[in-house]
Amino acid sequence: MSFVLRHIRDNIWSGRLDIFPEDRLVHGFSARQGGVSVAPFDALNMALHVGDDPAHVWENRRRYFAALGLDAERICTIRQVHGTEIVRAFRRDAGRGARDYADALADADAVITNDSGVALMLCYADCVPVLLYDPVHNAVGVVHAGWKGTVQRIAAQTVARMGEEFGTEPSDVIAGIGPSIGAGCYTVGAEVAERFRTAFPSYADEIIEERDGAIHLDLWSANRLQLVEAGVAAGNIDSADTCTSCDRAFFYSYRAAGGRTGRLAAVMELR
């Protein structure tokens, strides 16, 4: 299992996790090269809600999806609000939020489907994108897990919701944790750390480390361990182990940029 960031074409780069079967689905984590947006969104900003020119965002989306062999007109996305709402998308929802942010499917932070022909997409810049695949029922989910969603177990909740909607068994789920801010760069205040200690008492020491007068929070481990706790096999979880704040040549980092920057995209579509 491994993460690979590869050049596809025309300076478009995309990351993938080998744990996901290419014959059953298309997935990708965008990088920031190859787009038309100008600073501070340069260049392949995928988000409509950050103040970028909507025409530039659409062109970026069109280019990235074309590079993946997908149609950007089939994008289905949501308005992410750092909560725990999970919505189900159907084939009829293809196109929701593709060109117009107000037309996105819902205010939510995870979206699931078992329909082909609809491209689930979430945007992020440091927050953790978690991709879920149930190979038995051929269903997928894309999760936006910032610290607020992580501490409320949105990844585990999404697995449970897939069980309700599709009959998904957690032990069958394949999960991938995409590029996002790593513990070395992610420091938090005492209040946030205490919320994690309260929420995850059995493995707080694995996700919180105090050193050099700072508190470091490991969101990758927090999401991985909650998935295991929910019944996902540890061997079915892969992580990019790639920090968006460390590698700003390829990725956007909200924290490193001081809050004004573009957004990456996490994409899944069933074949």
C-alpha positions in Angstrom: 0.0 0.0 0.0 1.3 3.4 -0.9 0.5 6.9 -2.0 1.7 8.2 -5.3 1.6 11.7 -6.6 2.1 11.6 -10.3 2.1 13.9 -13.3 -0.9 13.1 -15.6 -0.7 15.7 -18.3 -0.3 19.4 -19.0 1.3 20.0 -15.5 -1.7 18.4 -13.8 -0.7 16.2 -10.9 -2.9 13.9 -8.9 -2.3 11.6 -5.9 -3.7 8.1 -5.5 -3.6 5.4 -2.9 -2.9 1.9 -4.2 -5.3 0.3 -1.8 -8.3 1.4 -4.0 -9.0 -0.9 -7.0 -8.7 1.1 -10.3 -11.1 -1.3 -12.1 -13.9 -0.4 -9.7 -13.6 3.3 -9.1 -11.7 6.4 -10.0 -10.2 8.5 -7.2 -7.7 11.3 -6.8 -6.3 14.0 -4.7 -5.5 17.1 -6.7 -2.3 19.2 -6.4 -1.9 22.9 -7.0 -0.2 22.9 -10.4 -1.6 23.2 -13.9 -4.5 25.6 -13.3 -5.4 29.2 -14.3 -6.0 30.8 -10.9 -3.8 33.7 -9.9 -2.2 34.5 -6.5 -3.1 33.8 -3.8 -5.0 30.9 -5.3 -2.4 29.9 -7.9 -2.9 27.7 -9.7 -5.3 24.8 -9.6 -7.7 26.1 -7.0 -10.7 23.7 -6.9 -13.0 25.7 -4.6 -15.7 28.2 -5.4 -16.1 29.6 -1.9 -12.7 31.2 -1.3 -13.0 34.4 -3.4 -11.4 33.1 -6.6 -12.9 34.0 -10.0 -15.6 31.3 -10.6 -14.6 31.1 -14.3 -11.1 30.1 -13.2 -12.4 27.5 -10.8 -14.5 25.9 -13.4 -11.6 25.8 -15.8 -9.5 24.2 -13.1 -12.1 21.6 -12.4 -12.6 20.9 -16.0 -8.9 20.3 -16.5 -8.4 18.1 -13.4 -11.4 16.0 -14.1 -10.4 15.6 -17.8 -7.0 14.4 -16.6 -8.7 11.8 -14.5 -10.8 10.7 -17.4 -13.9 12.1 -15.8 -16.5 14.7 -16.7 -16.5 17.8 -14.5 -20.2 18.3 -15.3 -20.9 15.2 -13.1 -19.3 16.8 -10.0 -21.5 16.5 -6.9 -20.2 18.5 -4.0 -21.5 20.0 -0.7 -21.0 23.1 1.3 -18.6 22.1 4.0 -19.4 23.5 7.5 -17.1 21.6 9.9 -20.0 19.5 11.2 -21.1 15.9 11.1 -23.9 16.0 8.6 -23.7 13.1 6.1 -25.7 13.1 2.9 -26.4 10.5 0.2 -26.0 11.5 -3.4 -27.8 9.8 -6.3 -27.1 9.8 -10.0 -29.7 12.6 -10.4 -27.4 14.8 -8.2 -24.6 14.8 -10.7 -23.7 18.4 -11.4 -24.8 19.8 -8.0 -22.3 22.4 -7.1 -20.2 21.8 -10.2 -20.4 25.4 -11.4 -22.4 27.2 -8.7 -21.5 26.9 -4.9 -25.1 27.8 -4.0 -26.3 24.8 -6.0 -24.2 22.3 -3.9 -26.1 19.3 -2.6 -26.3 20.3 1.1 -24.6 21.8 4.1 -22.6 18.8 5.2 -19.1 17.3 5.6 -19.5 13.8 4.1 -21.2 12.5 1.0 -21.9 8.8 0.1 -23.3 7.0 -2.9 -23.7 3.6 -4.6 -24.5 5.1 -7.9 -22.0 5.3 -10.8 -21.9 8.4 -12.9 -21.8 10.9 -10.1 -18.4 12.3 -9.1 -18.2 13.0 -5.3 -15.8 15.9 -4.6 -14.8 17.7 -1.4 -12.3 20.5 -1.0 -9.7 21.1 1.7 -6.4 22.7 2.6 -5.0 21.0 5.7 -8.2 19.3 6.8 -8.1 15.5 6.4 -9.9 14.0 3.4 -11.0 10.4 4.2 -12.1 8.2 1.3 -14.2 5.1 2.0 -15.0 2.2 -0.3 -17.3 -0.8 0.3 -16.3 -3.4 -2.4 -19.1 -5.8 -1.4 -22.0 -3.3 -2.0 -19.9 -1.1 -4.4 -20.5 2.1 -2.5 -18.2 5.0 -1.7 -18.0 7.9 0.7 -15.8 11.1 0.9 -15.3 12.7 4.3 -14.0 16.2 5.2 -12.4 15.7 8.7 -11.1 18.9 10.2 -10.4 18.9 13.9 -14.0 19.6 14.7 -15.3 16.7 12.5 -12.5 14.4 13.7 -13.3 14.9 17.4 -16.9 14.2 16.6 -15.9 11.0 14.8 -17.3 11.9 11.4 -15.3 9.2 9.6 -16.7 6.5 11.8 -20.1 8.0 11.6 -19.9 7.9 7.8 -19.1 4.2 7.9 -22.1 3.6 10.1 -24.3 5.7 7.7 -23.1 3.5 4.8 -24.2 0.5 6.8 -27.7 2.1 7.1 -28.0 3.0 3.5 -26.2 0.2 1.7 -25.7 -2.6 4.2 -22.0 -1.9 4.5 -20.1 -4.0 7.0 -17.2 -2.0 8.6 -14.9 -5.0 8.2 -15.3 -4.8 4.4 -14.5 -1.1 4.2 -11.3 0.1 2.5 -10.3 3.5 3.7 -7.7 6.1 2.6 -6.4 9.2 4.4 -5.3 11.8 1.9 -2.7 14.6 2.1 -3.4 16.9 4.9 -1.6 18.7 7.7 0.7 16.4 9.7 1.3 16.4 13.5 4.7 18.0 13.1 3.1 21.2 11.7 -0.3 21.1 13.5 -0.2 22.7 16.9 -3.4 23.4 18.9 -4.4 25.1 22.1 -5.1 23.4 25.4 -8.8 23.5 24.9 -8.8 21.6 21.7 -6.3 19.1 23.1 -8.6 18.5 26.1 -11.6 17.9 23.7 -9.6 15.1 22.0 -8.5 13.6 25.3 -12.1 13.5 26.4 -13.3 12.1 23.1 -10.5 9.5 22.7 -9.4 8.5 26.2 -8.1 5.1 25.1 -5.6 6.5 22.6 -5.1 10.1 23.5 -1.4 9.5 24.0 -1.1 8.4 20.4 -2.6 11.5 18.9 -1.5 14.3 21.3 2.1 15.1 22.0 3.5 18.1 24.0 7.0 19.2 23.1 9.0 22.4 23.1 6.2 24.2 24.7 3.6 23.3 22.0 0.8 20.8 21.7 0.9 18.7 18.5 -2.3 17.0 17.3 -2.1 14.0 14.9 -5.3 14.0 12.9 -4.1 11.1 10.7 -3.9 8.8 13.7 -7.1 10.2 15.2 -9.1 9.3 12.0 -7.3 5.9 11.6 -7.9 4.8 15.1 -11.6 5.8 15.1 -12.1 3.8 12.0 -10.5 0.8 13.6 -12.6 1.3 16.7 -15.7 1.4 14.3 -14.7 -2.1 13.0 -12.6 -1.3 9.9 -9.7 -3.6 9.7 -6.4 -1.9 10.3 -4.9 -3.6 7.2 -7.7 -2.0 5.1 -6.6 1.6 6.0 -3.9 3.4 4.0 -2.6 6.9 4.6 -0.8 9.3 2.3 1.4 10.4 5.2 1.9 13.6 3.2 1.8 17.0 5.0 0.2 19.9 3.1 2.0 22.4 5.2 5.4 20.9 4.6 5.0 20.6 0.9 3.5 23.9 -0.2 5.0 23.6 -3.7 2.4 20.9 -4.5 -0.3 21.5 -1.9 -2.4 24.3 -0.4 -2.1 24.9 3.3 -4.6 27.1 5.0 -2.5 27.4 8.1 0.8 28.1 6.3 -0.8 30.7 4.0 -2.4 32.6 6.9 -5.9 31.7 5.8 -6.1 33.0 2.2 -5.3 30.3 -0.3 -6.8 27.8 -2.7 -8.2 24.4 -2.0 -7.3 20.9 -3.1 -10.0 18.3 -4.1 -10.6 14.7 -3.1 -12.6 12.9 -5.7 -14.3 9.5 -6.0 -16.5 8.1 -8.8 -17.7 4.6 -9.2 -17.1 3.1 -12.6 
